[in-house]
Amino acid sequence: MGAKAGSGRGQLFLRSLLFLLLAGPLAPRLADGQLRYAVPEELEHGAFVANLGEDLGLDVSTLSARRFRIVSRAGVRQHLEVNLENGILFVNERIDREEVCEAGGTCLLHLQLLVESPLELYRVEVEVLDINDHAPTFPWEEYVLEVAESAVLGARFPLESAQDPDVGTNSVHTYRLSPNGFFSLEVQTRSDASKFAELVLERALDREQQRIHRVLLTALDGGVPERSGTAHILITVLDANDNVPAFDQPSYGVSLPEDAPAGTLVIQLNATDLDEGPNGEIEYSFSGHAPPRVRELFHIEPRSGQVLLKSPLDYERASLHELYVQAKDRGPSAVAVHCRVLVHLLDVNDNAPEVTLTSVSTPVLEDAPPGTVIAVISVLDRDSGDNGRVSCEVSPDVPFELRSSFHNYYTLVTTQALDREVVPEYNVSITARDMGSPALLTHSTITVPVSDVNDNAPRFLQPSYNVYVMENNAPGASICSVSALDPDCQQNAYLSYSIADGHIHGMPVGTYVSINSDSGHMYALRSLDYEQIRSFQIQVQAQDAGFPPLSANVTVHIFVLDQNDNAPVIVSPMLRNGSVATELVPRSARPGYLVGTVSAVDADAGLNSRLSYQLLQATDFTLFSVAPDTGELRTLRSFLEQDAARQQLLVQVRDSGQPALSATVSLLLSVVETMPQTLSDFSEFSLPPEASSSSPLTLYLLVSLGSISFTFLLAILILTAIRCRGERHSCQGDSCSPSRCHCCPGSRPSSDGLKTSNLTAQPPAGTTAATCLDIPGSGPPGYCYKVCLGPESAQSDFMFLKPCSPPRNNEKDPRKPSQTGQQLQVSKQIKQPNMDWLPPSVQRPALKRYQIQHCGNKGRG
């Protein structure tokens, strides 16, 4: 069996090769705007059919990337395939023309070729050429033909027809009859060009001489090589039956709708026989050469001659059925007569259109331009005529339309720009309607998802953010969170947050705050101090992960809230070396007398810097009071004789923060009869609003001014000393008179002359001494010069004119020996300010005082 099968396949291959050589090259033909090829059936797998890449003008190197393929309906065998490497169309599996195309005629394979990016559709037809791979066959290898001996010469007897699935010249071409002396053979042609044979009686029969005749009938096709089939015919000679049945007409035609139910009467046949009795009773049946398909669909009542429908008809499968019916009587030596019945089927709109999504290019990008092909749709209606004409449409509420590309092929294209953020997905309803009556409809829905494009930048939930952070926060603590939205999806909506580069007070912004790139939470990297920085702003950027990435910025204003972390600082009175500030109060002070003002500053702000003053301790609470808002220290009543000469006060300065912070200052007030004009510990100045801040520039100016004043004072002292020394030498050498020499020691000026100044004046108790130098000179009569040096400052040193008056009664004579030998002593050591109690630099100029004293001839006691 294996050897025979291999031999058969080899012969088939040789026949196919011979067919190709005879038919010539199968070049593509352009028919109706599409390519058409021809290929013989029964080729082996991989056989070359055509070079589609070259014929369609496609770049072979891009076929795989563009997914070049053949699309077909579900359940249909794929006989042909495309090689994506070279674009060649080849045989995928063996093609049997007789299986693919049951009906005769041209056998076509309709191929839909699809290529994407961009989406293009090509239609190709491949004609399957018949090869002579089937031999004619008879229904029976042997059958009996009964002929009456009385049959006249020329009588015709139809024979069983041979069947050959091949078509054209490869089908049954002719018949041959083996040589005999009684019968000849005539070949007839039907309307469908098929052949059948009839025996013709050429010589009278004689049953007594020969009762049986055997002949061999051979059917030949027209293929190359020629194939044949044979059947043995046994002719039996019967006794005479004088009359044979006869039909009304040799051929009948009838029309029948394809939806006729089973049992429908197709035609009533009528044949007559002039004989009587059994010789006149007629029986009807199908002829031996009736096709099997006809026997499946129709049934003949043997006695009545009615042809009935046995199975449902299908116009789309076959529109014409040819029935061969014979009739013969029931007598001996009955002879059958034949007729032909042509059943024409009428098409009925019984097939709804079929909508097939040949290819769907989804999802579609939202920035796809109008006219982008989304899907290729094929529509098929198996009916014919108007019943098979189909129109397609889509619902009007979608941005898509159908365009007809080939017959019964449509492309679904966009009509306008899409926006995924508005409509992320479309359900496109496609309606196919035929032109039959009534029309049949088919609805099909295709889902078209819209693919996202990074066309939306992130958007913050707020145009700006105001963040309030309490000072002294813990480093690393979360201070706020920013959030942005991106209407895109997937990676186009994935946001990362960052802080734009910048500087805050000369430091990179990254040293102050950081941000979580995923969540947008912001953290303080350092502890903030309200007194150093009260507010700053940063730029936060949100950027998506699309390509190209889009971003948005938002300004975050960070305000540092004050915390009561600074206690008040007392700037007046200014404490000197000790911890107690002193002040003189005249005993004659009346109620409400302003003793001084306690002044303090607080580096905090708001309520935390709102200060209040109160008297915590006092020697006598009925004697003094402190204004809670201004800090003014005033007397409540007049001094009494029993009141202590020294009053100890403790004043507290408290802010309004929570919890409140405070500072205290101790005051020692000395009650005196008369007030010396000395510098008080209470500063007579008003604090500027900026008292809590210091400026290096102001400090530099103060130092420069102090240096210049000190230099100026030193120059005056040196010049004065040089002049006095010069006058002393002049008195010794030139016998200067006292009236002319005022600086010579031991000189005795006249009573109306000028007195030598006292250089060692003592300050009052509880006060700080000022160094004064009385210098008599050549000024106006009754005046002398006095230089007053403040102990705390070398910047307020001036020489003033003062009148000279005679000594008081209770003062000592300056010319006594205790004073005559006193040397001029001026300390050149200038006491520096106590920086521990000095207020900020902007207040220091107000702390400098210049004293102009109206001096007497003698120093103060």
C-alpha positions in Angstrom: 0.0 0.0 0.0 2.8 2.4 0.9 4.6 1.8 -2.4 1.3 2.3 -4.3 0.6 5.5 -2.4 4.1 6.9 -3.1 3.7 5.9 -6.8 0.4 7.7 -6.9 1.8 10.9 -5.4 4.7 10.8 -7.8 2.3 10.5 -10.8 0.2 13.4 -9.4 3.3 15.6 -9.1 4.3 14.7 -12.7 0.9 15.6 -13.9 0.9 18.9 -12.1 4.4 19.7 -13.5 3.2 18.8 -17.0 0.2 21.0 -16.5 2.4 24.0 -15.5 4.7 23.4 -18.5 1.7 23.4 -20.8 -0.1 26.3 -19.2 3.0 28.5 -19.2 4.1 30.9 -16.4 1.3 32.0 -14.0 2.0 35.7 -14.2 -0.3 38.0 -12.1 -3.2 39.5 -13.9 -4.9 42.7 -12.8 -8.7 42.1 -12.7 -11.1 44.8 -11.4 -8.3 46.6 -9.5 -7.0 43.5 -7.7 -4.3 40.9 -8.4 -5.3 37.5 -9.7 -3.1 34.4 -9.8 -3.7 30.9 -11.0 -2.4 27.8 -9.4 -3.1 24.1 -10.2 -4.6 21.9 -7.5 -2.9 19.2 -5.6 0.5 21.0 -5.2 2.6 20.0 -2.3 3.2 22.2 0.8 5.6 25.1 0.2 4.9 25.3 -3.6 5.5 28.8 -5.0 2.4 30.7 -6.0 3.4 34.4 -6.3 5.8 37.1 -5.0 3.3 39.3 -3.3 5.9 41.7 -1.9 7.2 42.5 -5.3 3.7 42.6 -7.0 2.2 44.9 -4.3 5.3 47.1 -4.1 5.9 46.5 -0.4 9.2 46.7 1.4 10.0 43.1 2.2 12.2 44.1 5.2 9.1 45.7 6.9 6.6 42.9 6.3 7.1 41.3 9.7 7.1 44.6 11.6 3.9 45.6 9.8 2.3 42.2 10.5 1.6 41.4 6.9 -0.9 38.5 6.9 -3.8 36.8 5.2 -7.1 37.3 7.0 -10.0 34.9 6.6 -13.3 34.0 8.2 -13.3 31.7 11.2 -13.6 28.1 10.3 -12.2 28.5 6.8 -9.1 26.4 6.0 -6.0 28.3 5.2 -4.8 26.8 1.9 -2.2 29.6 1.2 0.2 31.4 3.4 2.7 34.3 3.1 6.4 34.1 4.0 7.2 37.3 5.9 10.9 37.1 5.1 10.6 37.3 1.3 6.9 38.1 0.7 6.3 34.9 -1.3 2.8 33.4 -1.4 3.1 29.6 -1.1 0.8 26.6 -0.7 0.1 25.9 3.0 -1.8 22.7 2.5 -2.9 20.6 -0.4 -5.7 22.1 -2.4 -8.4 19.8 -3.8 -10.4 21.7 -6.3 -13.3 19.3 -6.1 -13.5 19.8 -2.4 -13.1 23.5 -2.3 -15.5 24.2 -5.2 -18.3 21.7 -5.3 -20.0 23.3 -8.2 -18.4 23.5 -11.6 -17.1 26.6 -13.3 -14.2 28.8 -12.1 -12.9 28.0 -8.7 -11.5 31.1 -6.9 -9.8 31.6 -3.6 -10.4 35.1 -2.4 -7.6 36.4 -0.2 -7.7 39.5 1.9 -4.1 40.7 2.6 -3.7 43.1 5.5 -0.7 45.2 6.4 -0.5 47.6 9.4 1.3 50.9 10.2 -0.4 52.2 8.2 -3.4 49.9 7.9 -3.8 48.8 4.2 -6.0 46.2 2.6 -5.3 44.3 -0.6 -7.5 41.8 -2.3 -6.1 38.9 -4.2 -7.8 36.2 -6.1 -6.2 32.8 -6.7 -7.8 30.6 -9.3 -7.5 26.9 -8.6 -6.9 25.2 -11.9 -8.2 21.7 -12.4 -5.9 18.9 -13.2 -7.0 15.5 -14.4 -6.7 13.8 -11.1 -10.0 11.8 -11.3 -11.1 9.1 -13.7 -14.7 8.8 -14.9 -16.8 6.3 -12.8 -20.1 4.6 -13.3 -22.7 4.1 -10.6 -22.5 0.4 -11.0 -19.8 -1.8 -12.5 -22.5 -3.9 -14.2 -26.2 -3.3 -14.8 -28.9 -5.0 -16.8 -30.8 -3.5 -19.8 -33.9 -5.2 -20.9 -34.8 -4.8 -24.6 -37.9 -6.4 -26.2 -37.2 -8.5 -29.2 -39.8 -6.6 -31.1 -37.8 -3.3 -30.7 -37.6 -1.5 -34.0 -34.3 -0.6 -35.6 -33.0 2.7 -34.5 -34.6 2.4 -31.1 -32.6 4.3 -28.5 -31.9 3.2 -25.0 -30.3 5.8 -22.5 -27.4 4.4 -20.5 -26.1 5.2 -17.1 -23.8 8.3 -17.2 -20.3 8.2 -15.8 -19.4 10.8 -13.2 -16.1 12.7 -13.2 -15.5 15.4 -10.5 -13.1 17.2 -12.8 -14.3 20.0 -15.0 -13.8 21.3 -18.4 -11.7 19.0 -20.7 -10.8 16.9 -17.7 -14.4 15.8 -17.2 -16.2 13.1 -19.3 -15.5 13.8 -22.9 -16.9 10.8 -24.8 -18.1 7.2 -24.5 -17.0 4.1 -26.4 -18.8 0.8 -26.8 -17.1 -2.5 -27.4 -17.7 -4.0 -30.9 -20.9 -6.0 -31.4 -23.3 -6.8 -34.2 -26.5 -5.4 -32.8 -25.9 -2.0 -31.1 -24.1 1.2 -31.7 -23.4 4.1 -29.4 -24.4 7.8 -29.7 -23.1 10.5 -27.3 -25.5 13.3 -26.3 -24.8 16.6 -24.6 -26.9 18.1 -21.9 -27.5 21.8 -21.2 -24.7 21.9 -18.7 -22.3 20.5 -21.4 -22.2 17.1 -19.7 -22.2 14.0 -21.8 -24.4 10.9 -21.7 -24.6 7.9 -24.0 -27.5 6.1 -25.7 -27.6 2.6 -27.3 -29.0 2.5 -30.8 -30.4 -0.8 -32.1 -28.8 -1.5 -35.5 -30.0 -5.1 -36.1 -33.2 -6.9 -35.2 -33.1 -9.0 -32.1 -34.2 -12.6 -31.9 -34.7 -14.0 -28.4 -34.7 -17.5 -29.7 -31.3 -17.1 -31.2 -29.6 -15.1 -28.5 -31.3 -14.2 -25.2 -28.4 -12.2 -23.7 -25.9 -9.7 -25.2 -22.8 -8.4 -23.3 -21.1 -5.2 -24.2 -18.5 -3.0 -22.4 -19.1 0.7 -22.1 -16.1 2.9 -21.6 -16.2 6.6 -20.5 -13.2 8.7 -21.5 -12.3 12.2 -20.2 -10.4 14.9 -22.2 -7.5 15.3 -19.8 -3.8 14.8 -20.4 -3.1 12.0 -19.9 -6.5 10.6 -20.7 -8.4 8.7 -18.0 -11.3 6.3 -18.4 -13.8 4.2 -16.6 -15.8 1.1 -17.7 -19.1 -0.6 -16.9 -20.4 -3.9 -18.1 -23.9 -3.9 -19.7 -26.0 -7.0 -19.7 -28.7 -6.7 -22.4 -31.5 -9.2 -22.0 -33.9 -9.8 -24.9 -37.5 -10.0 -23.8 -40.6 -11.2 -25.4 -42.6 -8.5 -27.2 -44.5 -5.9 -25.3 -46.1 -4.0 -28.1 -46.3 -0.5 -26.6 -43.9 1.5 -24.4 -44.8 4.4 -22.1 -44.5 7.9 -23.5 -44.2 11.3 -21.6 -46.1 14.3 -22.6 -42.9 16.1 -23.5 -39.2 15.1 -23.3 -38.3 18.0 -21.0 -40.0 19.9 -18.2 -39.1 23.1 -16.4 -40.3 24.3 -13.1 -39.5 27.1 -10.7 -39.4 26.6 -6.9 -38.6 29.1 -4.1 -35.6 28.0 -2.1 -37.5 28.2 1.2 -40.1 25.6 0.1 -40.8 23.2 2.9 -40.2 19.5 2.6 -43.1 17.6 0.9 -43.8 20.4 -1.5 -45.0 19.1 -4.9 -42.4 20.0 -7.5 -44.1 18.6 -10.6 -46.7 16.0 -11.6 -45.3 13.8 -14.3 -47.6 12.0 -16.7 -46.6 9.2 -19.0 -49.1 7.0 -21.0 -49.0 3.4 -22.2 -51.5 2.1 -24.8 -51.3 -1.4 -23.5 -53.8 -2.7 -20.9 -53.4 -4.5 -17.7 -49.9 -4.8 -16.3 -48.5 -3.8 -19.6 -50.2 -0.4 -19.2 -49.4 0.2 -15.6 -46.5 2.7 -15.4 -43.9 3.1 -12.7 -41.7 6.2 -12.3 -38.2 6.4 -10.9 -35.0 8.3 -11.2 -32.7 7.3 -14.1 -29.5 5.5 -13.2 -27.4 8.6 -14.1 -29.3 11.0 -11.8 -26.7 12.7 -9.5 -26.7 11.6 -5.8 -27.5 15.2 -4.7 -30.7 15.1 -6.7 -31.7 11.8 -5.0 -31.1 13.5 -1.6 -33.3 16.5 -2.4 -36.2 15.0 -4.3 -38.4 12.0 -4.2 -40.6 10.4 -7.0 -43.8 8.6 -6.2 -43.5 5.4 -8.3 -47.2 5.1 -9.1 -48.4 8.7 -9.3 -45.4 10.3 -10.9 -45.4 13.2 -8.4 -41.9 14.7 -7.8 -41.8 15.9 -4.2 -39.3 18.0 -2.2 -37.5 15.8 0.2 -34.9 18.1 1.8 -34.5 21.9 2.2 -33.1 23.7 -0.8 -30.3 26.3 -0.8 -30.2 28.7 -3.7 -26.7 29.8 -2.6 -25.4 26.3 -3.1 -27.1 25.4 -6.4 -29.6 27.5 -8.3 -30.6 24.7 -10.8 -31.3 21.0 -10.3 -31.6 18.7 -13.3 -33.7 15.6 -12.7 -33.7 12.5 -15.1 -36.8 10.5 -14.6 -37.7 7.2 -16.3 -41.0 5.5 -16.7 -41.8 1.9 -17.7 -44.7 -0.4 -17.6 -45.1 -3.4 -15.4 -45.5 -5.9 -18.2 -42.9 -8.3 -19.4 -40.1 -7.0 -21.5 -40.9 -3.5 -20.2 -38.9 -0.7 -21.8 -38.1 2.4 -19.9 -38.5 5.8 -21.4 -36.8 9.0 -20.0 -37.5 12.7 -19.5 -35.6 15.6 -18.0 -37.0 17.9 -15.3 -35.2 21.3 -14.8 -35.9 22.7 -11.3 -35.0 26.4 -11.2 -34.7 27.8 -7.6 -36.0 31.2 -6.8 -33.8 33.2 -4.3 -35.4 34.2 -1.1 -34.0 36.8 1.3 -33.3 34.2 3.9 -29.7 35.1 4.8 -28.9 38.1 6.9 -25.7 39.9 6.2 -22.7 38.6 7.9 -20.3 41.2 9.4 -16.7 40.1 10.0 -14.1 42.2 11.6 -11.2 41.3 9.3 -8.7 43.3 11.2 -8.9 45.7 14.1 -6.0 48.1 14.8 -6.7 48.9 18.4 -6.1 50.8 20.6 -5.9 54.0 18.5 -3.8 56.9 19.6 -5.7 59.9 20.8 -3.6 62.1 18.5 -4.3 60.0 15.4 -5.2 62.4 12.5 -8.6 62.2 10.9 -8.8 59.4 8.4 -6.8 56.9 10.4 -7.9 53.4 9.6 -9.1 51.6 12.7 -10.6 48.4 11.4 -11.2 46.5 8.2 -14.7 45.0 8.0 -16.0 42.5 5.5 -19.7 42.0 4.8 -21.2 38.9 3.1 -24.8 38.1 2.2 -25.3 34.7 0.6 -28.4 35.8 -1.2 -28.3 37.0 -4.7 -29.6 40.1 -6.5 -31.0 42.7 -4.3 -31.2 40.3 -1.5 -27.4 40.0 -1.6 -26.6 43.7 -1.9 -25.6 45.1 1.5 -25.1 48.6 2.9 -23.3 49.4 6.1 -23.4 52.3 8.4 -22.2 53.3 11.9 -24.0 55.1 14.7 -23.9 58.9 14.1 -22.8 59.7 17.7 -19.2 58.5 17.3 -16.3 60.1 15.5 -16.0 57.3 13.0 -17.2 56.5 9.5 -17.2 53.6 7.1 -15.5 53.9 3.7 -15.9 51.3 1.0 -12.6 50.0 -0.2 -13.6 46.9 -2.2 -16.8 45.2 -2.9 -18.4 44.2 0.4 -15.3 45.5 2.2 -15.3 48.6 4.4 -12.6 50.5 6.4 -13.6 52.1 9.7 -11.7 55.5 9.9 -11.7 58.4 12.3 -13.5 61.6 11.3 -12.0 64.0 13.9 -9.4 64.2 16.6 -9.9 62.0 19.7 -9.4 62.9 23.3 -8.9 60.0 25.7 -9.4 62.2 28.7 -13.0 62.9 27.5 -13.9 59.5 26.1 -11.5 56.7 26.9 -13.3 54.1 24.8 -15.9 53.9 22.1 -18.4 51.2 21.4 -19.0 51.5 17.6 -22.2 49.9 16.5 -22.1 48.7 12.8 -25.4 48.0 11.0 -25.4 45.9 7.8 -28.7 45.9 5.9 -29.5 44.1 2.6 -31.8 45.4 -0.1 -34.2 42.5 0.1 -37.9 42.7 1.0 -38.2 42.6 3.9 -34.7 43.8 4.6 -32.6 41.8 7.0 -30.3 43.5 9.5 -27.2 42.5 11.3 -25.8 44.5 14.2 -22.2 44.2 15.3 -20.3 46.2 17.9 -16.7 46.9 17.9 -14.9 48.3 21.0 -12.3 50.9 20.1 -10.1 51.9 23.1 -8.3 55.1 22.9 -4.6 54.9 23.7 -3.2 57.7 25.8 -0.7 60.3 24.5 1.2 62.6 26.9 -0.7 65.7 25.9 -1.6 67.0 29.4 0.8 68.6 31.8 0.4 68.0 35.5 -1.9 70.4 37.3 -1.5 71.3 41.0 -4.6 71.3 43.1 -3.9 74.8 44.3 -2.4 77.8 42.4 0.0 78.3 45.4 0.5 76.9 48.8 0.9 78.8 52.1 2.6 76.7 54.8 2.9 77.8 58.4 5.7 76.2 60.4 6.3 76.7 64.0 9.9 77.7 64.7 12.2 75.3 66.5 10.7 72.4 64.6 12.4 69.1 64.7 14.7 68.4 61.6 13.1 65.9 59.3 9.5 66.7 60.3 6.9 66.9 57.7 5.7 70.4 57.1 3.2 70.0 54.2 2.2 68.0 51.2 1.7 69.2 47.6 -0.4 67.2 45.2 -0.9 67.4 41.4 -3.1 65.6 39.0 -2.5 64.5 35.5 -5.5 63.5 33.4 -3.3 61.2 31.3 -3.0 57.5 32.3 -0.3 54.9 32.9 3.2 56.3 32.8 2.0 59.6 31.4 0.2 60.1 34.6 3.0 59.0 36.9 4.3 62.1 38.7 7.5 62.8 40.4 8.0 65.9 42.6 11.2 67.9 42.9 12.3 71.3 44.3 13.7 73.8 41.9 17.2 75.0 42.5 17.5 78.3 44.4 19.0 79.9 47.4 17.6 81.1 50.8 19.7 83.6 52.5 22.7 82.5 50.5 22.2 78.8 51.2 20.9 76.3 48.7 17.2 75.6 49.1 18.0 71.9 49.4 19.6 72.5 52.8 16.3 73.8 54.1 13.6 71.5 52.8 13.3 68.3 50.9 10.4 66.5 49.1 9.4 62.9 48.6 9.5 62.5 44.8 6.6 60.0 44.9 4.1 61.4 47.4 4.9 65.1 47.4 5.4 65.3 51.2 7.8 68.0 52.1 10.1 67.9 55.1 12.2 70.5 56.9 15.9 69.6 57.0 16.8 72.0 59.7 15.3 73.7 62.7 13.9 77.1 61.7 14.4 80.2 63.7 11.8 83.0 63.4 14.4 85.5 64.6 16.7 84.6 61.6 14.2 83.9 58.9 10.6 84.7 58.9 9.4 83.5 55.5 10.8 82.1 52.3 9.4 80.6 49.2 10.4 77.6 47.0 9.4 76.3 43.6 8.1 72.7 43.5 8.0 71.0 40.1 5.7 68.0 39.2 6.9 66.1 36.1 5.2 63.1 34.5 7.0 60.1 33.1 5.7 60.5 29.5 7.8 61.2 26.4 8.5 64.0 26.1 7.9 64.7 29.8 5.6 67.5 30.8 5.9 69.5 34.0 4.2 72.2 36.1 5.5 74.4 38.9 3.9 75.8 42.0 5.1 78.3 44.5 5.1 77.2 48.1 5.2 80.1 50.6 6.6 78.9 54.0 5.9 81.2 56.9 7.8 80.6 60.1 5.6 81.1 63.1 7.1 82.7 66.2 7.5 80.7 69.4 8.1 82.3 72.7 11.7 81.2 72.9 13.4 84.5 73.7 13.2 86.1 77.1 13.0 89.9 77.3 16.3 91.7 77.5 16.6 94.8 79.6 18.4 97.6 77.9 17.8 100.4 80.4 18.8 100.9 83.0 22.3 99.8 82.0 23.9 97.7 84.6 27.5 98.5 85.3 30.1 96.2 86.9 27.7 95.0 89.5 24.2 93.7 89.2 22.3 96.7 90.7 21.4 99.9 88.8 21.6 103.1 90.9 19.8 106.3 90.6 19.4 109.5 92.6 16.0 110.8 93.6 15.5 114.2 95.1 13.7 114.1 98.4 11.7 117.0 97.2 10.1 114.9 94.4 6.4 115.2 94.2 4.0 112.4 93.4 4.2 111.3 89.8 7.9 112.3 89.6 9.6 110.4 86.8 12.5 108.5 88.3 13.4 106.7 85.2 12.2 104.3 82.6 12.9 100.6 82.5 13.2 99.6 78.9 13.4 96.1 77.5 13.3 94.4 74.1 12.1 90.9 73.1 13.4 89.3 69.9 10.1 87.5 69.4 7.1 88.9 67.6 3.5 89.5 68.2 2.1 88.6 71.6 5.4 87.0 72.4 7.1 90.4 72.2 4.4 92.4 74.0 6.0 93.3 77.3 4.5 94.3 80.6 6.3 95.7 83.6 5.6 95.2 87.2 7.2 95.8 90.6 8.0 92.6 92.3 9.9 93.8 95.3 10.3 97.2 96.9 11.5 98.6 100.2 8.2 100.5 100.3 5.5 99.6 97.8 3.6 102.8 98.6 6.4 104.9 97.4 7.0 103.8 93.8 5.0 102.3 90.9 5.9 101.0 87.5 3.7 101.7 84.4 2.8 98.2 83.1 3.0 99.3 79.4 5.8 101.9 79.3 8.0 100.8 82.2 8.1 104.3 83.7 9.1 104.4 87.3 7.3 107.2 89.1 6.7 108.2 92.7 3.3 107.5 94.3 3.7 110.1 97.1 6.1 112.6 98.5 9.0 111.5 100.6 8.7 111.6 104.3 11.3 112.0 106.9 11.0 108.4 108.0 11.5 107.0 104.5 14.8 105.2 104.0 17.5 107.0 102.1 18.1 103.9 100.0 15.2 102.2 98.3 15.7 98.7 96.8 13.4 97.9 93.9 13.0 94.7 91.8 11.3 95.3 88.5 10.1 92.3 86.3 9.6 92.5 82.6 7.3 89.8 81.3 6.2 89.0 77.7 2.7 87.7 76.7 3.8 84.4 75.2 2.7 81.0 76.3 4.5 80.1 78.5 5.5 83.6 79.4 9.2 84.5 79.8 10.5 87.3 82.0 13.6 89.2 83.1 14.2 91.3 86.2 16.4 94.2 87.1 17.4 95.5 90.5 17.3 99.2 91.2 18.9 101.0 94.0 17.5 104.5 94.5 19.3 107.0 96.7 17.2 109.8 98.1 19.3 113.0 98.1 18.6 116.6 99.1 20.0 118.1 95.9 20.5 116.4 92.5 24.0 116.5 91.1 24.2 116.7 87.4 25.7 113.4 86.6 25.0 110.6 84.2 22.2 108.5 85.4 22.0 104.7 84.9 18.6 105.3 83.2 19.1 106.0 79.6 17.3 109.0 78.3 16.5 107.7 74.9 13.8 106.0 73.1 14.3 102.6 71.6 13.8 102.4 67.9 11.6 99.7 66.5 14.6 97.9 65.3 16.1 97.7 68.7 16.3 93.9 68.5 18.6 93.9 65.5 22.2 95.0 65.2 24.0 96.1 62.2 27.7 95.6 61.6 27.8 99.0 59.7 26.6 100.8 62.8 29.2 99.1 64.9 31.9 100.2 62.5 30.7 103.8 62.6 30.6 103.8 66.4 34.1 102.5 66.6 35.4 105.0 64.1 33.6 107.9 65.9 35.1 106.7 69.2 38.5 106.5 67.8 38.4 109.9 66.3 37.1 111.4 69.5 39.7 109.7 71.6 42.4 110.9 69.2 41.0 114.5 69.4 40.9 114.4 73.2 44.4 113.1 73.4 45.7 115.8 71.1 44.0 118.5 73.3 45.6 117.0 76.4 49.0 116.9 74.9 48.7 120.5 73.6 47.6 121.8 76.9 50.4 120.0 78.7 53.0 121.4 76.3 51.6 124.9 76.7 51.7 124.8 80.4 55.2 123.5 80.4 56.3 126.3 78.0 54.7 129.0 80.2 56.5 127.5 83.3 59.8 127.8 81.5 58.9 131.3 80.5 58.2 132.3 84.1 61.4 130.9 85.4 63.6 132.5 82.7 61.8 135.8 82.1 60.6 136.7 85.6 57.0 136.4 84.4 54.4 138.1 86.5 51.6 136.1 88.0 49.2 138.2 86.0 50.8 136.9 82.9 51.6 133.3 83.8 48.7 131.3 85.0 50.1 127.8 84.7 53.2 128.2 86.9 53.0 126.3 90.2 53.3 128.4 93.3 52.3 131.6 91.6 50.2 134.0 93.6 47.8 135.8 91.4 46.0 138.8 92.6 42.5 138.7 94.1 41.0 139.8 90.8 43.1 137.3 88.9 42.2 133.9 87.8 42.3 130.9 90.1 44.1 127.7 89.3 41.6 125.0 88.6 41.1 122.0 90.8 42.1 118.9 88.9 40.9 116.4 91.4 37.2 117.0 91.8 35.4 114.2 93.6 32.0 113.0 92.3 29.0 112.7 94.6 28.5 109.4 96.4 26.8 106.8 94.3 27.8 108.5 91.0 30.7 107.9 88.7 33.4 110.6 88.6 34.0 112.7 85.6 37.6 113.9 85.1 37.5 117.7 84.8 40.5 120.0 84.0 40.2 123.7 84.8 42.7 125.7 82.7 42.9 129.5 83.2 43.8 131.3 80.1 43.8 134.5 78.3 40.1 134.5 77.7 37.7 137.0 78.9 38.0 138.1 82.5 36.2 135.9 85.0 36.3 132.7 82.8 38.4 129.6 82.8 38.5 126.5 80.6 37.3 123.2 81.9 37.8 119.8 80.2 35.2 117.2 81.3 35.9 113.5 80.5 33.1 111.0 80.9 34.3 107.7 82.4 32.5 105.5 80.0 33.1 107.3 76.7 36.0 108.9 75.0 33.8 110.2 72.3 32.1 113.1 74.1 35.1 115.1 75.3 34.9 118.9 74.7 36.4 122.1 76.3 33.8 124.5 77.6 33.9 128.1 78.9 32.7 128.6 82.4 32.6 131.6 84.6 35.1 131.9 87.5 33.6 132.9 90.8 35.3 133.5 94.2 35.4 130.5 96.5 32.5 129.8 98.8 32.8 130.0 102.6 32.6 126.3 103.2 35.3 125.5 100.6 39.0 125.3 101.2 41.5 127.7 99.8 43.0 126.2 96.8 46.3 128.0 97.5 46.9 125.9 100.7 50.0 123.7 100.7 47.9 120.6 100.4 46.9 121.8 96.9 50.0 123.7 95.9 52.0 120.6 95.6 49.3 118.7 93.7 50.3 117.6 90.4 48.2 117.6 87.3 47.0 114.0 86.9 44.8 113.0 84.0 44.2 109.4 83.4 44.9 108.3 80.0 43.1 105.0 80.5 39.6 105.4 79.0 37.1 102.8 80.3 35.5 100.7 77.6 31.8 100.2 77.5 30.4 97.0 79.0 29.3 95.0 76.1 27.3 92.7 78.3 24.7 95.3 79.1 25.0 97.6 76.0 21.9 97.4 73.7 22.2 96.6 70.1 24.4 98.9 67.9 21.5 100.8 66.5 20.7 102.1 70.0 24.3 102.9 71.1 24.4 106.5 69.6 21.5 107.4 71.9 23.5 106.2 74.9 26.2 108.8 74.5 25.7 111.9 76.5 27.5 115.2 76.4 27.6 117.1 79.6 27.9 120.9 79.7 28.5 121.8 83.2 28.5 125.3 84.7 31.6 125.0 86.8 32.5 127.0 89.9 36.0 128.0 90.9 36.3 125.0 93.2 35.6 121.3 92.6 32.5 119.7 94.0 32.7 118.2 97.4 
